[in-house]
């Protein structure tokens, strides 16, 4: 566990903590993963609210043992928290959680077996001769039950009691041995059998009255079909939609765009995804691999004394503080590199994503134009020249300027006047142009209120307009492209807590 795999989850209002955690993880050369099944360490950036406990616990239960979750709530704690987490992972790898309890349980069971003596008292037979006949479960069956129960017992954890590796409905260890819906399915099987048996019982009077005639078979089959496919299927159709499997509702039927009735699935996206806007939740309605409908939701965004990290220079200037133009440009360039890195990572261009994030951190650390200029231009040139990258994302998420303007969008998404690829290139072009102004020491004008995602003095925050435009961009898109489209807008939910900027025009 010298280099544990890290899965980072960011809560609204914790952008600065996320940047600090990403920089520290990269400095330690720890691998970053995008799924709980591949993670050893869950890093939560920000202090969770009570309502966040359920989905965070669900992510942790999906991680293989040994697994550790840490919460980074304040700046400056990341390095210490990561070091402590690595030591905890090492200790748990050497002494797995629950090992002592399992050993003690086995010792008690062995002692009880010796006191009871042979389980089968038939003379002339070995104890195991009639095991399968007399006791179908047998000693092995009892041991299996005990092991399942032990696997589902809570263990010690710094965040409270930890359930077994089951689903969110508390199936625990039994999740591995039987599907969660087995009990419900059994009810339907019994119901179907009762119909079938009832149908045959109604015709049992044929016995002793000679052979069946074809008409009798027809009548009997019609009756059976009516009972089974009428009563039973109607009953299933009434109940199946209310069932859930692994927390997801069963498929429904609805007309698609070609007027075909296909299965319709309701799938939530977020909030615990890597390279995903902090706190965003999308509830997608899917038919096949197409997104048919989208409902946009998000975690609660607390309004406090802290300004949104990416908009901070412009908001401080609007409140009368002295801010240089160079510091505002530096923050804008870093924000665009952060968004570009997220989009490239989701599109599968990990190397370019790492380069963008490293340049972002150097800008935020005060790197000079000469220090990062050449590296930035090489990265931008490489992205522009990549034909596979352009082929993979061009044409996705078309957002013409007139539609963007009607949605209230005022930032790069409006200026790009195009698709995902156009928005990526605009971020990189603005970053390249901003290099010339990094050393500008003139004060930022209080009337300059255009942040990285748009104007901050409008009737709504810039990211609210981006969220309002998401359903129109995602409807009709392929499911595999949904995350790419979201990343190309990269709304910042921290902006939703913004108070009206002085002098702003409000509807």
C-alpha positions as CSV (number, residue, x, y, z in Angstrom):
1,X,0.0,0.0,0.0
2,X,2.8,2.4,-0.7
3,X,0.9,3.9,-3.6
4,X,-2.9,3.5,-2.9
5,X,-5.4,4.1,-5.7
6,X,-7.3,7.3,-4.9
7,X,-10.9,8.2,-5.7
8,X,-11.7,11.8,-5.0
9,X,-15.2,13.2,-4.4
10,X,-15.7,16.9,-4.1
11,X,-18.6,18.6,-2.3
12,X,-20.0,22.0,-3.2
13,X,-17.9,24.8,-1.9
14,X,-14.7,22.7,-1.7
15,X,-13.0,23.6,-5.0
16,X,-9.8,24.9,-3.3
17,X,-9.6,21.7,-1.3
18,X,-10.0,19.6,-4.4
19,X,-7.1,21.5,-6.1
20,X,-4.9,21.0,-3.1
21,X,-5.7,17.3,-2.9
22,X,-5.1,16.7,-6.6
23,X,-1.7,18.5,-6.4
24,X,-0.6,16.4,-3.4
25,X,-1.8,13.1,-4.9
26,X,0.1,13.9,-8.1
27,X,3.2,14.9,-6.1
28,X,3.1,11.5,-4.3
29,X,2.6,9.8,-7.7
30,X,-0.4,7.9,-6.4
31,X,-2.7,6.5,-9.1
32,X,-6.1,8.2,-9.5
33,X,-9.1,6.0,-10.4
34,X,-12.6,6.8,-11.6
35,X,-14.6,3.9,-10.0
36,X,-15.0,2.6,-6.4
37,X,-14.2,-0.9,-7.4
38,X,-10.6,0.1,-8.3
39,X,-10.0,2.4,-5.3
40,X,-8.2,1.9,-2.0
41,X,-8.7,5.4,-0.6
42,X,-11.8,7.6,-0.8
43,X,-10.9,11.3,-0.4
44,X,-13.9,13.5,0.4
45,X,-13.1,17.2,-0.2
46,X,-15.4,19.3,1.9
47,X,-17.4,18.6,5.1
48,X,-20.4,16.3,4.3
49,X,-23.9,17.3,5.4
50,X,-26.0,14.7,7.2
51,X,-27.9,14.0,4.0
52,X,-24.7,13.1,2.2
53,X,-24.0,10.2,4.5
54,X,-26.0,7.6,2.5
55,X,-24.4,8.0,-0.9
56,X,-20.9,8.4,0.5
57,X,-21.4,5.1,2.5
58,X,-22.7,3.5,-0.7
59,X,-19.5,4.4,-2.5
60,X,-17.3,3.2,0.3
61,X,-19.2,-0.2,0.5
62,X,-18.4,-0.6,-3.2
63,X,-14.7,-0.4,-2.6
64,X,-12.7,-3.6,-2.0
65,X,-11.1,-4.3,1.4
66,X,-9.1,-2.8,2.9
67,X,-10.7,0.5,2.2
68,X,-10.3,3.9,4.0
69,X,-12.3,7.1,3.7
70,X,-10.9,10.4,4.8
71,X,-12.6,13.8,4.9
72,X,-10.5,16.9,4.2
73,X,-12.4,19.9,5.6
74,X,-9.8,22.6,5.8
75,X,-6.9,23.9,3.7
76,X,-3.5,22.6,4.8
77,X,-4.7,19.3,6.1
78,X,-4.4,17.3,2.9
79,X,-0.8,16.1,3.2
80,X,-1.2,14.9,6.8
81,X,-4.6,13.2,6.0
82,X,-3.1,11.3,3.1
83,X,-0.1,10.1,5.1
84,X,-2.4,8.9,8.0
85,X,-4.7,7.2,5.5
86,X,-1.7,5.3,3.9
87,X,-0.6,4.0,7.3
88,X,-4.2,3.0,8.1
89,X,-4.4,1.1,4.8
90,X,-1.2,-0.7,5.5
91,X,-2.4,-1.7,9.0
92,X,-5.7,-3.0,7.6
93,X,-3.9,-5.0,4.9
94,X,-1.8,-6.8,7.5
95,X,-4.7,-7.3,9.9
96,X,-8.0,-7.4,7.9
97,X,-11.0,-5.9,9.6
98,X,-13.1,-8.6,11.4
99,X,-10.3,-11.2,11.5
100,X,-10.2,-11.5,15.3
101,X,-14.0,-11.8,15.5
102,X,-14.0,-14.5,12.8
103,X,-11.3,-16.5,14.6
104,X,-13.2,-16.3,17.9
105,X,-16.4,-17.4,16.3
106,X,-14.7,-20.5,14.7
107,X,-13.2,-21.5,18.1
108,X,-16.6,-21.3,19.8
109,X,-18.2,-23.3,17.0
110,X,-15.5,-26.0,17.3
111,X,-16.0,-26.3,21.0
112,X,-19.8,-26.6,20.6
113,X,-19.3,-29.3,18.0
114,X,-17.1,-31.4,20.4
115,X,-19.6,-31.0,23.2
116,X,-22.6,-32.1,21.0
117,X,-20.7,-35.2,19.7
118,X,-21.7,-36.8,16.4
119,X,-24.6,-35.2,14.7
120,X,-26.0,-38.5,13.4
121,X,-26.5,-41.3,16.0
122,X,-27.1,-44.3,13.6
123,X,-25.1,-47.3,14.7
124,X,-22.7,-48.6,12.2
125,X,-22.4,-45.4,10.2
126,X,-19.9,-42.7,10.1
127,X,-21.1,-39.3,11.2
128,X,-21.3,-38.0,7.6
129,X,-23.0,-41.0,6.0
130,X,-26.5,-39.6,6.1
131,X,-25.6,-35.9,6.1
132,X,-27.3,-35.1,2.8
133,X,-30.4,-37.2,3.6
134,X,-31.1,-36.4,7.2
135,X,-29.8,-32.8,7.3
136,X,-29.8,-31.1,3.9
137,X,-28.1,-28.1,5.3
138,X,-25.5,-30.2,7.2
139,X,-22.5,-28.8,9.0
140,X,-21.2,-27.1,5.9
141,X,-24.5,-25.4,5.4
142,X,-24.4,-24.0,8.9
143,X,-20.9,-22.9,8.5
144,X,-21.8,-21.1,5.3
145,X,-24.6,-19.3,7.1
146,X,-22.3,-18.3,9.8
147,X,-19.7,-17.0,7.4
148,X,-22.3,-15.0,5.6
149,X,-23.6,-13.5,8.8
150,X,-20.0,-12.6,9.8
151,X,-19.4,-11.0,6.5
152,X,-22.4,-8.8,7.1
153,X,-21.6,-7.8,10.6
154,X,-20.4,-4.2,11.2
155,X,-16.7,-3.6,11.9
156,X,-14.7,-0.8,13.3
157,X,-14.3,2.4,11.3
158,X,-13.4,5.9,12.0
159,X,-16.6,7.1,10.5
160,X,-18.9,4.9,12.5
161,X,-20.2,1.3,12.2
162,X,-19.6,-0.2,8.7
163,X,-22.0,-2.6,7.2
164,X,-21.0,-5.6,5.1
165,X,-20.4,-5.3,1.4
166,X,-24.0,-5.3,0.4
167,X,-26.2,-2.8,-1.4
168,X,-27.8,0.3,0.1
169,X,-30.9,-1.7,1.2
170,X,-28.9,-3.6,3.8
171,X,-28.6,-7.0,2.2
172,X,-25.0,-7.3,3.5
173,X,-23.1,-10.4,2.7
174,X,-26.3,-12.1,1.3
175,X,-26.0,-9.8,-1.7
176,X,-23.2,-12.0,-3.1
177,X,-25.2,-15.3,-2.6
178,X,-28.6,-14.3,-3.9
179,X,-30.0,-11.4,-5.9
180,X,-31.8,-8.7,-3.8
181,X,-35.0,-9.2,-5.7
182,X,-35.2,-13.0,-5.1
183,X,-37.8,-12.7,-2.4
184,X,-40.1,-10.6,-4.6
185,X,-39.5,-12.9,-7.6
186,X,-40.5,-15.9,-5.5
187,X,-43.8,-14.3,-4.8
188,X,-44.6,-14.0,-8.5
189,X,-43.5,-17.6,-9.1
190,X,-45.9,-18.9,-6.4
191,X,-48.7,-16.8,-7.8
192,X,-48.1,-18.2,-11.3
193,X,-48.1,-21.7,-10.0
194,X,-51.4,-21.3,-8.1
195,X,-53.1,-20.1,-11.3
196,X,-51.7,-23.1,-13.2
197,X,-52.7,-25.6,-10.6
198,X,-56.1,-24.1,-10.2
199,X,-56.7,-24.4,-14.0
200,X,-55.8,-28.1,-14.0
201,X,-57.9,-28.8,-10.9
202,X,-60.9,-27.3,-12.6
203,X,-60.6,-30.0,-15.3
204,X,-59.7,-32.9,-13.1
205,X,-63.2,-34.3,-13.7
206,X,-62.0,-35.6,-17.1
207,X,-60.3,-38.5,-15.3
208,X,-62.4,-41.7,-15.7
209,X,-64.6,-40.3,-18.5
210,X,-62.6,-41.5,-21.5
211,X,-59.9,-39.9,-23.5
212,X,-59.7,-36.1,-24.0
213,X,-61.2,-34.7,-27.2
214,X,-59.3,-32.0,-29.2
215,X,-62.0,-29.6,-28.2
216,X,-61.4,-30.4,-24.5
217,X,-57.7,-29.6,-25.0
218,X,-58.5,-26.4,-26.7
219,X,-60.9,-25.3,-23.9
220,X,-58.4,-26.3,-21.3
221,X,-55.5,-24.4,-23.0
222,X,-57.7,-21.4,-23.4
223,X,-58.6,-21.5,-19.8
224,X,-55.0,-21.9,-18.7
225,X,-53.8,-19.2,-21.0
226,X,-56.4,-16.8,-19.6
227,X,-55.5,-17.6,-16.1
228,X,-51.7,-17.5,-16.5
229,X,-51.2,-14.8,-19.1
230,X,-54.3,-12.8,-18.1
231,X,-54.3,-12.8,-14.3
232,X,-50.6,-13.5,-13.6
233,X,-49.2,-11.1,-16.3
234,X,-51.6,-8.4,-15.3
235,X,-50.4,-8.8,-11.7
236,X,-46.8,-8.7,-12.8
237,X,-47.4,-5.6,-14.9
238,X,-48.9,-3.9,-11.9
239,X,-46.1,-4.7,-9.4
240,X,-42.9,-4.9,-11.5
241,X,-42.7,-1.2,-12.1
242,X,-42.6,-0.6,-8.3
243,X,-39.7,-3.0,-7.9
244,X,-36.1,-2.0,-7.6
245,X,-32.9,-3.9,-8.3
246,X,-29.7,-2.6,-6.7
247,X,-31.5,0.7,-6.1
248,X,-32.6,1.2,-9.7
249,X,-36.3,1.0,-10.8
250,X,-37.3,-1.7,-13.2
251,X,-37.6,-0.7,-16.9
252,X,-40.9,0.8,-18.2
253,X,-42.2,1.0,-21.7
254,X,-42.6,4.2,-23.7
255,X,-42.6,5.5,-27.3
256,X,-39.2,6.5,-28.6
257,X,-38.5,9.0,-31.3
258,X,-39.2,6.4,-34.0
259,X,-42.6,5.6,-32.4
260,X,-41.4,2.2,-31.2
261,X,-42.3,1.1,-27.7
262,X,-39.0,0.3,-26.0
263,X,-37.8,-0.2,-22.4
264,X,-37.3,3.0,-20.6
265,X,-34.7,3.1,-17.7
266,X,-34.3,5.9,-15.1
267,X,-30.6,6.2,-14.2
268,X,-29.1,8.8,-11.8
269,X,-25.8,10.4,-12.6
270,X,-23.8,11.9,-9.8
271,X,-22.9,13.3,-7.4
272,X,-20.0,11.0,-6.6
273,X,-18.3,10.8,-10.0
274,X,-14.7,11.7,-10.9
275,X,-14.2,14.6,-13.2
276,X,-17.8,15.7,-12.5
277,X,-19.1,19.1,-11.4
278,X,-19.2,19.0,-7.6
279,X,-22.7,18.3,-6.3
280,X,-24.4,17.9,-9.7
281,X,-27.1,15.2,-10.0
282,X,-28.7,14.3,-13.4
283,X,-31.6,11.9,-13.5
284,X,-31.6,10.5,-17.0
285,X,-34.4,8.6,-18.8
286,X,-32.8,6.2,-21.2
287,X,-34.2,4.2,-24.1
288,X,-31.6,1.9,-25.4
289,X,-28.4,3.9,-25.5
290,X,-30.2,7.3,-26.1
291,X,-31.0,9.9,-23.5
292,X,-34.7,10.7,-23.8
293,X,-35.2,13.1,-20.9
294,X,-33.1,14.8,-18.2
295,X,-33.9,16.2,-14.8
296,X,-31.2,18.5,-13.3
297,X,-30.7,18.5,-9.6
298,X,-27.9,19.2,-7.2
299,X,-26.8,18.9,-3.6
300,X,-27.5,21.8,-1.3
301,X,-25.1,24.7,-1.8
302,X,-24.7,26.6,1.4
303,X,-24.3,30.3,1.2
304,X,-21.5,31.5,3.4
305,X,-18.7,34.0,3.8
306,X,-16.5,32.2,1.2
307,X,-16.7,33.4,-2.3
308,X,-16.7,30.9,-5.2
309,X,-13.1,30.1,-5.8
310,X,-13.0,30.7,-9.6
311,X,-14.9,34.0,-9.4
312,X,-13.2,35.5,-6.4
313,X,-11.1,38.2,-8.0
314,X,-14.0,39.8,-9.8
315,X,-16.3,39.6,-6.8
316,X,-13.7,41.1,-4.5
317,X,-13.2,44.0,-7.0
318,X,-16.9,44.5,-7.2
319,X,-17.0,44.9,-3.4
320,X,-14.3,47.6,-3.6
321,X,-11.2,45.6,-2.8
322,X,-8.1,46.3,-4.9
323,X,-7.3,43.4,-7.3
324,X,-4.8,43.5,-10.1
325,X,-5.7,42.6,-13.6
326,X,-2.9,40.1,-13.7
327,X,-4.3,38.1,-10.8
328,X,-7.8,38.0,-12.4
329,X,-6.3,36.8,-15.7
330,X,-4.3,34.2,-13.9
331,X,-7.4,32.9,-12.1
332,X,-9.3,32.8,-15.5
333,X,-6.6,30.9,-17.2
334,X,-6.3,28.4,-14.4
335,X,-10.1,27.9,-14.5
336,X,-10.0,27.2,-18.2
337,X,-7.2,24.7,-17.8
338,X,-9.1,23.0,-15.1
339,X,-12.2,22.7,-17.3
340,X,-10.1,21.5,-20.3
341,X,-8.3,18.9,-18.1
342,X,-11.7,17.6,-16.9
343,X,-13.0,17.3,-20.5
344,X,-9.9,15.7,-21.8
345,X,-9.9,13.1,-18.9
346,X,-13.6,12.2,-19.6
347,X,-12.8,11.9,-23.3
348,X,-10.0,9.4,-22.5
349,X,-7.0,11.8,-23.2
350,X,-5.3,11.3,-19.9
351,X,-1.9,12.5,-20.8
352,X,-3.1,15.9,-22.1
353,X,-5.4,16.1,-19.1
354,X,-2.5,15.7,-16.7
355,X,-0.5,18.4,-18.6
356,X,-3.4,20.9,-18.3
357,X,-3.8,20.2,-14.6
358,X,-0.1,20.6,-13.9
359,X,-0.1,23.9,-15.8
360,X,-3.2,25.0,-13.8
361,X,-1.4,24.4,-10.5
362,X,1.7,26.2,-11.7
363,X,-0.4,29.2,-12.6
364,X,-2.1,29.2,-9.2
365,X,1.3,29.0,-7.6
366,X,2.4,32.2,-9.3
367,X,4.5,30.8,-12.2
368,X,5.7,33.5,-14.6
369,X,4.8,33.8,-18.3
370,X,8.3,32.7,-19.3
371,X,8.2,29.7,-17.0
372,X,5.1,28.0,-18.4
373,X,4.7,29.7,-21.8
374,X,6.5,27.1,-23.9
375,X,4.9,24.1,-22.2
376,X,1.4,25.7,-22.5
377,X,1.9,26.4,-26.2
378,X,3.1,22.8,-26.8
379,X,0.1,21.4,-25.0
380,X,-2.4,23.6,-26.9
381,X,-0.7,22.8,-30.3
382,X,-0.9,19.0,-29.5
383,X,-4.6,19.2,-28.7
384,X,-5.4,21.2,-31.8
385,X,-3.5,18.8,-34.1
386,X,-5.1,15.6,-32.8
387,X,-7.4,14.2,-35.4
388,X,-8.6,11.3,-33.2
389,X,-9.6,13.8,-30.5
390,X,-11.5,16.0,-32.9
391,X,-13.2,12.9,-34.5
392,X,-14.2,11.6,-31.1
393,X,-15.9,14.8,-29.7
394,X,-16.8,17.0,-32.7
395,X,-20.5,17.3,-33.3
396,X,-21.5,16.5,-29.7
397,X,-23.5,19.0,-27.7
398,X,-24.2,21.6,-30.5
399,X,-25.0,24.8,-28.7
400,X,-25.5,27.6,-31.3
401,X,-25.1,31.2,-30.0
402,X,-28.8,32.0,-30.5
403,X,-29.8,29.1,-28.3
404,X,-27.1,29.9,-25.7
405,X,-28.2,33.5,-25.6
406,X,-31.8,32.6,-25.1
407,X,-30.8,30.3,-22.2
408,X,-29.0,33.3,-20.5
409,X,-25.5,32.0,-21.2
410,X,-22.9,34.7,-21.4
411,X,-19.5,33.1,-21.1
412,X,-17.3,30.9,-23.3
413,X,-20.2,28.6,-24.1
414,X,-21.8,31.5,-25.9
415,X,-18.6,32.7,-27.6
416,X,-17.8,29.2,-28.9
417,X,-21.0,29.1,-30.9
418,X,-20.6,25.4,-31.6
419,X,-20.0,21.9,-30.2
420,X,-17.9,20.3,-27.5
421,X,-14.7,20.6,-29.6
422,X,-15.3,24.3,-30.2
423,X,-15.7,24.9,-26.5
424,X,-12.5,23.1,-25.7
425,X,-10.5,25.1,-28.3
426,X,-12.0,28.3,-26.9
427,X,-10.8,27.5,-23.4
428,X,-7.3,26.9,-24.6
429,X,-7.2,29.9,-26.9
430,X,-8.2,32.3,-24.1
431,X,-5.6,30.7,-21.9
432,X,-2.9,31.3,-24.5
433,X,-3.9,34.9,-25.0
434,X,-4.0,35.5,-21.2
435,X,-0.3,34.7,-20.9
436,X,0.5,38.2,-22.1
437,X,-1.4,39.8,-19.2
438,X,-0.2,37.7,-16.3
439,X,2.2,40.4,-15.1
440,X,-0.3,43.3,-15.5
441,X,-0.3,45.2,-12.2
442,X,-3.1,47.7,-13.1
443,X,-6.1,47.5,-10.9
444,X,-9.1,45.5,-12.1
445,X,-12.0,47.8,-12.9
446,X,-15.0,47.3,-10.6
447,X,-17.2,47.3,-13.7
448,X,-15.4,44.3,-15.1
449,X,-17.6,41.5,-13.8
450,X,-17.0,38.7,-16.4
451,X,-15.7,35.6,-14.7
452,X,-14.5,32.4,-16.3
453,X,-18.1,31.1,-17.0
454,X,-19.8,34.4,-17.8
455,X,-21.0,37.7,-16.4
456,X,-21.5,37.9,-12.7
457,X,-23.8,40.9,-12.7
458,X,-26.7,39.2,-14.6
459,X,-30.1,38.2,-13.4
460,X,-28.8,34.7,-12.5
461,X,-25.3,33.2,-11.9
462,X,-23.5,32.0,-15.0
463,X,-23.6,28.4,-14.0
464,X,-27.3,28.5,-13.5
465,X,-27.7,29.3,-17.2
466,X,-25.4,26.4,-18.1
467,X,-27.5,24.0,-16.0
468,X,-30.7,25.3,-17.6
469,X,-29.2,24.5,-21.0
470,X,-28.1,21.0,-20.2
471,X,-31.4,19.1,-20.8
472,X,-31.7,20.5,-24.3
473,X,-28.1,19.4,-25.1
474,X,-28.4,15.9,-23.6
475,X,-31.8,15.0,-25.0
476,X,-31.3,12.7,-27.9
477,X,-27.6,12.2,-27.2
478,X,-26.0,8.8,-26.7
479,X,-25.5,7.7,-23.2
480,X,-21.8,7.3,-23.6
481,X,-21.5,11.0,-24.7
482,X,-23.5,12.5,-21.8
483,X,-20.5,13.0,-19.6
484,X,-18.5,14.6,-22.4
485,X,-21.2,17.1,-23.0
486,X,-21.5,17.9,-19.3
487,X,-17.7,18.4,-19.0
488,X,-17.7,20.8,-22.0
489,X,-20.0,23.2,-20.1
490,X,-18.4,22.5,-16.7
491,X,-20.9,24.4,-14.5
492,X,-19.6,25.5,-11.1
493,X,-22.3,24.9,-8.6
494,X,-20.5,27.1,-6.1
495,X,-21.9,30.0,-8.1
496,X,-25.5,29.1,-7.1
497,X,-24.9,30.5,-3.7
498,X,-23.9,33.9,-5.0
499,X,-25.6,37.0,-3.6
500,X,-26.6,39.7,-6.1
501,X,-23.5,41.6,-7.2
502,X,-23.7,45.3,-6.4
503,X,-24.9,47.2,-9.5
504,X,-26.3,44.1,-11.2
505,X,-29.3,44.3,-13.4
506,X,-32.0,41.9,-12.2
507,X,-35.2,40.8,-13.9
